[in-house]
Amino acid sequence: MRKPLATLAASAAVIALGVTAAQAQTQQPTPAEAPGNQAAPQATSDITDEQVNSFALAMNQVSSLNQKYSAQIQGASDDTARAELQQKAASEMSQAVQQAGITPEEYNQIAQAAQGDAELRARIGQAMQANGVAPAAN
């Protein structure tokens, strides 16, 4: 479950900060490390099964977009092209999260809470399996 958690942290950072997918993969900043206005983490007991399910769906979509844009951003010819791709990736990731039924803020709060909560990570893994998304192998 370690690799999905790394993807989760990178994906959450991408949504929260609008950083590039490539940066998220290489640096993998956690939301706790992210500068700016972050909402307080949501208590694990307050996270509903519906939110966990939506998070799992969103995480799958965000991971796919992260992979899609990572190579494009790394291969961009200049900083302007990279910035445009970064903005497009962040926008699409935000839309994917919202289409899954949660806000980017909720997504980040759940991601942050999951980093320190094995039970929540297990719930997310179960939701991923129930949705036909197998957790990535190490």
C-alpha positions, 0 to 999 in steps of 0.5 A: 500500500506504500506506492498508492500512499506516495501517489496519494500524497503527490496527487494531493499536493498537485491539487492543493498547490497547482504544482506540476505533476513532474514536480509532485513525482520528484519532490512528493511534498505532503499537504502538511509541508505545503505553504499557503492556506490549508484547512485543518485536517479532518478527523478520521472518524468524521470521514464517511464511507461515501467520502472515502469512496469518492476519494478512491475514485478521485485518486485513481483519476488524479493518478492517471492525469498525473501520469499523462501530464508528467511526461508532457511537462518533462518534455516541454520545450520551454518554461512557458509550455511547461507552465501551460501544461502544469495549469491544464493538469491542475485544472483537470485534476481539480475537475476530476476530484469534483466529478468524483463527488468531493471538493479539492479541499476534502480530497486534500484533508483525506489525503493528509489524514490518511498519511498518519492513519493506517485504518483510513488507508485500509478503508481507502484500499478497500474502496479502491478494490470495490471500485475495481482499482487495484492498489499498485504494487511496491 
